[in-house]
Amino acid sequence: MAPPACASGDVEACFQRSLADGTRAAPVAAIEALLGVIERSGAQTMHGLQDELCEGRKALVEFCEQRPACLGGRTELGVSSGCELFLRHVTRTFLEFGDFSECRDEILRRGRAFAAHATNARDDIAGHASSFLRDGSRVLVHGRSRVVQATLKAAAKSGVSLEAVVVNGADDCGACVAQELREEGITTRIIADAAVAREMEVIDVVLVGAEAVAENGGVVNKVGTLTVACCARAMRRPLYVAAESYKFARAFPLGQRDLPNADVDYTPPDFIELLFTDLGVLTPAAVSYCRSGCTSGVRFVSYLQICPW
């Protein structure tokens, strides 16, 4: 029996190449790696192809668990959710087509469309968030989230005057974020992570990203997010989360010890005011419903209109 067309090393290398350009989120890179499995596959049946994809998914998740540095210290939950979304899409496409060759071509077409248009999710999120960022607002930012930066840049381009207060920790990530925001003409101030509580009373809005969104609407994000959320709640400041819907994960952490990666923490839904997503503005309670829609073929907005998974 011939070996699978895409060995684990192939799918891992494809994943790393997709991440290398710095513009793709880890879930999108994972989906592109699984598309590579299909392109190189020698399977002649739907069952055989699905087996290869499951092996590819397992290899990717294990690779991210064993080498968290490839994700920059981020959790593998986003990779797992991206793979799950794609595998559900594959299963439904199998049911739509009786001919294996046609089915394979359609899976590739939809998958490429998703990968090509996934970055549009950031523009959609920025549009949804804009009405919540008033002129003259001070926005506290924690972590290096592409979608948060895109939201602030879009607000600045629309004429909204903002001051971004960027939290900087031991990894000096905040300094990089501040520099990128300054280059877009956004007034920026850096504070130490230990000074969050002191600064919170002059903050209007807290805006963070998410590496994964749990089924109950809580978020997994860069460590320190929960600390920021606790301070925001104590000072009665709204905490908003900006996240793409492909980060909705089949996960339900009960506490911090459910996350083996010490570089992230879990913020329960009680601390979150709203989530800005490409599906719209959601309350934490609405995440579970929207997640079931994303994985059951319901046509929402954004990339799901292009790729009705």
N, C-alpha and C positions, 0 to 999 in steps of 0.2 A: 504494500500500500504506500503510495507516494506521501511525503510529508506535506503539511499544510503549506499553501503558497506563501503565506506571510508568517514567518516565525516571530517569536516574541521580540527578538532584537530588531526586526524590521519595523514593527509597529511602534516600538519605543523610539527608534531613530527618527521616524516620521513625526512623532509627537514633539520631539526636541527641536526638529527643524521648523515646525510650525510656530513654536514658542519663540524661536530665536529672533524673529523680526521685531518683537516687542509690541506689536499692535493687537495680537490675538489673545483673548482670554483663554484660560486653560480648558474650559469645557468645549470651546470651538476647536482648539487644537486637537483635543481628543476625538472629536467627530471627524476631523480631517484625517486623522490617523486611521480610523475605522473605514473611512472611504478608501484609503490606500489598501486596506485588507481586501476589500471587494475588488478593486482594480487588479490586484495581483492574484486573486483567487483562481484556483483551478477546479473549484467545486462545480458539479453538474446538476446538483439538486438544491432546493431551498433549504432542506434540512442540513445538508453539508455546509452551505454558506453560513447558516445561522450558528453552527458549531464553531466555525472559524472566527466569527465575530465575537462570540462569547469568550473564546480563548484570547482574542485580542483585548477585549475589555478587562479580563482578569489580569493579563500581563501589564496593562497600563496602570491599573489601580495598585498592583503590587509594586511596580516600578516607582510610583509616586510615594507610596508608603515607605519604601526602603531608601529612597533618595529625595527627601523633601527639599533639598537645595535646588533641585531642578525647577521647583515651583516658587523659589524665592522665599521659602519658609511658610508658604501657604498650605492650607489643608487640601487633602485629596478629595474632599466631598464634592467640590465643583466638577472635577474630572468624572467622578462616579455618576453625578446627575446628568452630565452631558452624554455619557455613554448609555445610560438608561433611556434617555429621551430618544436617542438614535435607534436603539434596539427595539423599542416599542414601535417606532416608525417602520422599521424593517418588517416586523411581524404583521402590521396592518397592511403593508404593501403586498405581502405574500397573499393575503386574503383577496386582494383586488385583482390579481392577475393569475391566470392559469398557466401562462407560458413563462418558463423560468428566465429565458433571455430577456423578454420584455420587462419582467419584474426587476431584474438586475439593473437594466438601463434606467428604469424609473427611479429606483432607489438612489442611483448615482446622480441623476438629474436633480432630484429634490435635495439631496445632501449637499451638492455643490451650490445650489441656490441658497440654502441655509447659510453655508460658510461665507458665501459672497456678500450676503446682506445682513449678517449678524451685527456688524458694526453700526448699522442703522438704528439698532435698539438704543444706543446711547443718545442719538439725536431725539428719538421719541421721548426718552426719559427726561432729557433736558427741557423739552417742550412742556411736559406735564409738571415739572418742578418749578418752572419759571414764575407761575402765579403765587408761589409760596415764598418767593424771595423778593422782599420789598426794597425799594430804593433806600440806601443808607444802612442796610442791615449788616450786622457783624455775624459772620458765619464761622463757627468752629469746625475745623476739619481734622479728622484723625485717620491716619493710614493713607496709602498710596492707591487710591481707587481711580481708574481711568474714567469711569462714568461720573464720579463726583467732579473730577476736574473738567470733564466735558460740560457738565451742568453749569459750573461757575463761569466757564469761558463763554458759553452761550448767553448767559445772563448779562455778562459784561458787553458782549457784542450787541445786545438788544438795547443797550443804554442804561441798564440798571447799575447803579453805583454800589459796590460791595466792599467790605473789608473782610478778607479771609484771615482767620486766626488759626494758624497751623500748629498742631501739636508735634513736637519733635522729641524722639526718644533716643535710646543708646545707639540705634542703628543709623541715626542721622537721616532717616527717610523723610522726615518733615522738611528738612532743608532743601532736599531735591524737589519736593512738591512746591514749596514756596518759590523757588527759582523759576519753575515752569509757569506758575501763575503770574509772577511778576512780568515774565516775557510777554504775557497776554494783556498787560496793562492793568492787572488787578492789584489793588492795594493789599499788601500782605504783611502780616506780623507773625513771627515765630515765638512760641512759648514752650517751656519745658513741660514734659508730661507730668511732673510733680506739681506744676502750677495750675492745672486744670480747674481745681476747685476754687482757687483764688480768682481766676479770670472769668468764671462762669457767670457771675452776676452782671457782667457787661455784655454778655453774648445774647443775641436775639434768636439764633437758630443753630442747632447742631446737625451737621450733615455728614454721614458716613456711608461707606460702601458695604459690600458683603461678599465674602467668598462663597457662602452658601446660605440659603434661606430654608429653615426647617419647616416641617409641615404645619406647625402651630404658629408660624409667623415670626418666631425668634430668628436671630441671625448669628452666624459664625463669621467672625472677622478678626482682623489683626488684634493681638493681645493689647489690652488697655481700653478696648471699646466698651466693655462692661463698666470699667471705672468712670469713663466719660459719661455713660448713660446714668450711672448712679448720681453723679454730680448734677447732671441736667435735670433729673427728676427732683432732687433736693431743692434746686433753685427754680423749679417749675418752668424749665425751658423745653420747647419741643425738640425731640430727636427724630429726624427723618432719615430713612435708609434709601439709597439709590442702588438698584440692582436689576440686572437683566433676568427675565423669567426663566432662561435656561439654567439659572443657578438654583431654582427651586428643587430641593433635594428630598429624597425619601429618607429623612432623618428626623429623630425626635429626641434630642439630648435632654437628659433629666438634670444634668449638672455639668460642671467644668471637667470632672474626671471622666466623662464620656468622650472627651476629646483628647486623644493621646498626644497630639501635636501641641507643644507648650508655646508655640508662636501665635496661637489663636485663642480666643475665648468665645463664650456663648452668651449672648444678650437675650434674655427672655422677652416675649412679646409685650409684657406689661410695661416695659420701659420705652416702647416704640410708639410714636404718634401715628405715623403713616409710612408706607413704602411707595416710592416712585418707581414704577416699572414700565416696560414697554407694553404691558397689558392695561395700563392706566394707573391711577392713584388708588392704592389698596390699604385697607386696615389690616392689621396682622391676622384678624380672624378670617379674612377673605382669601388668604393665601392657599389654604387647603383646597377650597373650591376651585380656584384658578389653576392650581397644580393638577387637579384631576382633569380639568378641561384640556390642559396642555398635553396630557398623555392619553387622551381618549379621542383625539381627532376633532375637537371643537375648534371652529375657526374664530380666533380672536382678532388681534390687530398685528401690525408690524410684520415680522418675518413669518408669522404663522399664516398670514394671507398668501405669502409666496409659497410656503411649504406647509400644507395643511396636515400636520402630524397629529 
